[in-house]
Amino acid sequence: MNNAPPPEPAIACHGLSKNFGPVAAVRDVSLRLERGRFLALLGPSGCGKTTVLRIMAGFEAPDAGEIHVGGTRVSGPDTFVPPERRHIGMVFQEYALFPHLTVEQNTAFGLPGNGPRAQRVHEVLRLVGLEGVKDRMPHELSGGQQQRVALARALAPRPEVILLDEPFSNLDAALRVRVRQEVRHILRAAGVTAIFVTHDQEEALSLADEVAVMIDGQILQVDGPERLYRRPSTHRVATFLGDANFLPASAEGESAVCELGPLRLMEARDGEVEIMIRPEDILLEANDTGPGEIVERTYFGHDQLLGIRMNSGTLLRSRLVGCCRGLHEGQRVTLRVETPVMAYTSRYGCPLLPNSPAL
Amino acid sequence: MSQSVPLGSELGTVDSPAAFPPRRAVAGGSSASWGLRITSAAVAGLCLLPLVYLVVRSLQTGSAMIGILTAPATLRIFFNTLLLVIAVSASSALIGGLLAWLTVRTDLPWRRFWGSVTCLPLVLPSYVGAFALIAALGPTGALQRWLAPLGVERLPSLYGFPGAWLALTLFSYPYVQLSVRAALRGLDPSLEEAARSLGMSGPRVLLAVVFPHLRPAFAAGTLLVALYTLSDFGAVSLLQFNAFTRAIHVHYTSALDRGGAAVLALLLVAFTFGILAVEYRLRGRARYYRSSAGSLRRARLAPLGAWKIPAIAFCVLLSFLALGLPVLVTGYWLLQGGTAATHATPTAMLAFNSLFVSAAASVLCVLAGLPIVIHAVRHPSPAGRWSERSAYIGHALPGIVVALSLVFFGARYAPVLYQTLFMLLLAYLVLFLPLAIGCLRATLLQISPRLEEASRTLGMTSRQTFRSVTLPLLRPGLLTGAALVFLTCMKELPATLLLGPTGFHTLATRIWGATEEAFFARAAAPALLLVLASACSMWILLRHDEAPS
């Protein structure tokens, strides 16, 4: 994102804002996405992410800002291209399949009457693996199949960009992982550019090339999944993406000293900082004279979460994979962090640690 | 007429996955087109016309208005109406409540059967009921004929208050029954069990626990009965009880001073609005009382013991009076009809007239309802909401009031249209548009706006989207709405009477006219046809209720 802008992104928006009465739903949102890439718009419910999607699709008019699709301006101060002429496909949360049309008719809906219509329908239905059910009605399909019909229908007219609104939220947990993989394969195979909205960080991190974190109507950070998880730009982004421990520390260049001793920093800092350590980065060793005591243990099977009360009163969380090596409640431990950690200099208005939330 | 329970509008959005997330702007950036706004405003304007003009016309009577309002005759009419409303409400509450309890909470034999049968009278027009009562029990009715060989010259008079009370009670108690039945079914039996475990006896539980929970349902049902009584014209006029509706009609047909009728009509509207206001407030609270949704355990049935026989007798008597009598009497006079006087207009012609105006009205109502509903549901805005509310005015206006106002308006401002079917259709539109809107609205709410948006992202304009997505999905609502309007129009009496062109008779006006002149045989065939039409409307209503939502 920091490079010089390559020519003609598939979709770009700049300075989008939208108010609903007194509520600022979207505040100064800018995004750009290159052809063929997937972007996840990740945020808690009510953060305005769906509104961004609906503004892009043309269902809402922004109060300010511009949108370009394939280099053409579709929304701006004096421009408003209606949704049907934006070349943007959309997959709705509830799929919105036309209940009075068959799978085939649904898929053909957006294709012009003349031209190689049947061939294109056949092509996309094969892509999503639903040729066998083309004569069924939507209600005769499973949730996963409906999802793929919605995808096929949106792909059929070869849109510039395809928008997916919480695409997996209507599927049960067992199905979700599988459908996610399928959808990714289909979108890759179609070579399409996609933006999808989700509140599930795991979904965003596992599916997208880029993740935009949106909270309270603002985009706080846009980055690749790993970088976003390892180097969240703010305290809020860090906690939204996963479990995180925060500790006060004093930094000097590449390292900082905190309760756990000296740690390496990802970026050089100086002075009072707050460092962020992911629970899986804290390694434990049983030691009867260690500085912490295990006060809580939650066992999940493939991993476990341990709560450690430090002598100072600070509560830390550690996630361990594998066998438990005699770590039980009441056991004293030493704590070790081997990976470099993030440090934040400014104060982020978060509750500080002695009273950090209980496990 | 049918009670719309507004529960779904609040809970549905939260509970059922089929509901749509409450977005701030459902249809988003595209606000209603000017065409839509203008048509829905125009329809709303038409609906408001009768009420507005009634006010204008009443004010035109000037100082005479005060005179009419304070005349002893007016006062008498007011008290007559009040008496009738109170009496019918009380008896309906008693009968409806008892039936609801018997058919839901006791071991009454065949209680499901009795539960359905005793609700049926609701769909019969009151004047058919009145016709049946008069033709059976009236001075020269069937009963008198049978008893004549025994030397019985006259039966005690049915006319006046007793007849009106009986007829209206028989045809409106199901409002209470339905409402209380629903509340009884929704009542959590564990409340009663808790009371019993706290040492209360059965009857005390009924009084202290069950009844307080049913009170809102009783209130809602009884108020519907009151509204029905207030607006009824057929039974009241046939049974010659001088309540508002009859007085208005008499004033209109006999008195030279038609302004008097307008003032009386306005007074009736005020009365109706008063009751509606009470109903509205109580309905809001009734929601509060409803116990939690979800499948409840079945309550234990109270054993009737020796009371079984009187209970069954009660059900039989009611069903006989409210259903059996109309059918039997119609059949009897139909057989007698062979010897009756020649008809001015053959029944086939009457049926054709009824079918024709009703069909025209149903198409009109659906077409007029469509822009209103789309505007209100898809483009929520104050204008849309007000259009919809205005279109609902017909629910609050008695038919005679709408008819009277349009008669005045037509005679003065639209002489070309006066005495044509156009004015009659306009009255039907005002009166029955709410039915069409209700069906259309319910159906449109089931159609996710996402479907329309999906169509837009696939390259269809809003017009194409309406044609290829919205309209096909709206079809069931269109058909149900049209059918309901059609069947209700078939039964409509006062507007048809006042606004039909000279010489234009329908089944309804024939039954009324023939009964008034005691030519019962003439009324029989039209009554039979109307009973059949009513049965159809019941069937449609039930089907509509059962339709998966």
Chai-1 contact restraints between the chains, C-beta under 6 A:
chainA,res_idxA,chainB,res_idxB,connection_type,confidence,min_distance_angstrom,max_distance_angstrom,comment,restraint_id
A,F20,B,R24,contact,1.0,0.0,6.0,A-B,restraint_1
A,A57,B,T457,contact,1.0,0.0,6.0,A-B,restraint_2
A,F59,B,G28,contact,1.0,0.0,6.0,A-B,restraint_3
A,F59,B,E453,contact,1.0,0.0,6.0,A-B,restraint_4
A,E60,B,G28,contact,1.0,0.0,6.0,A-B,restraint_5
A,E60,B,G29,contact,1.0,0.0,6.0,A-B,restraint_6
A,A61,B,G29,contact,1.0,0.0,6.0,A-B,restraint_7
A,P83,B,R456,contact,1.0,0.0,6.0,A-B,restraint_8
A,P83,B,T457,contact,1.0,0.0,6.0,A-B,restraint_9
A,E84,B,R456,contact,1.0,0.0,6.0,A-B,restraint_10
A,E84,B,G459,contact,1.0,0.0,6.0,A-B,restraint_11
A,E84,B,M460,contact,1.0,0.0,6.0,A-B,restraint_12
A,E84,B,T461,contact,1.0,0.0,6.0,A-B,restraint_13
A,G89,B,T457,contact,1.0,0.0,6.0,A-B,restraint_14
A,M90,B,T457,contact,1.0,0.0,6.0,A-B,restraint_15
A,F92,B,R450,contact,1.0,0.0,6.0,A-B,restraint_16
A,E94,B,R450,contact,1.0,0.0,6.0,A-B,restraint_17
A,A96,B,S448,contact,1.0,0.0,6.0,A-B,restraint_18
A,A96,B,R450,contact,1.0,0.0,6.0,A-B,restraint_19
A,A96,B,L451,contact,1.0,0.0,6.0,A-B,restraint_20
A,A96,B,A454,contact,1.0,0.0,6.0,A-B,restraint_21
A,H100,B,P472,contact,1.0,0.0,6.0,A-B,restraint_22
A,H100,B,L473,contact,1.0,0.0,6.0,A-B,restraint_23
A,F109,B,L458,contact,1.0,0.0,6.0,A-B,restraint_24
A,G110,B,L458,contact,1.0,0.0,6.0,A-B,restraint_25
A,G110,B,G459,contact,1.0,0.0,6.0,A-B,restraint_26
